[in-house]
């Protein structure tokens, strides 16, 4: 496994692979990897000849009051996980390698990014779309792998690839959870023991919503029950709980067809997300 820091090194290696007719899968990450990321790598390993993982804490998707400086980083640990998953190449650039001092070109999107996380994190998805486009241009993968935990991000990337005619297959992979149900997240490390226990309310609310949706199709009633469940936890503060179409991210009144029950909840100062497809 190689670890490279420059765009030229990545391009040279990928061109060599493709000249031999080998397919390339990519897993874009911000590092501090866990079993959720590894599940994406495992899927990429099964479906491609070569696997590239990018590890880049993208400053463009953090707002001025968000946790860019505190975001956890551990390249040695990340490399061990990648090695165990059979990854061939880690792309670990510095910010100045990705963004010139006079950088001024962005990829943005309407509609899908206006609600849910986009409502309270207005710069986030412009940063995501821009960096993912750059990574796709650099690596030119045949397939790219994203987790369903970031359900809105997955929908945004799929729409961007479709709208901009990118020749890449986007593969969504299931949420990976701890044994007690908490969705795996790099931000879980911020939680104190008391907060970690309180964070289980997210999964409890998700499971409640999924169970209700089997018979109750009024989205408002299901969302209200989920909110009441979360509010029963004193350490929890709701950012949003919504029912949306899983492809368009637009609010729905009836839970018919492909819908997503999505939430963002603060446990103490830590913002966590979870969702379920119904």
Helices and strands as residue ranges (DSSP letters): E 2-4, H 7-19, E 24-29, H 35-47, E 50-55, G 59-61, H 75-84, E 89-91, H 95-98, H 117-120, H 124-139, E 143-147, H 151-163, E 169-173, G 186-190, H 193-198, H 200-213, H 219-231, E 236-245, E 259-267, E 270-277
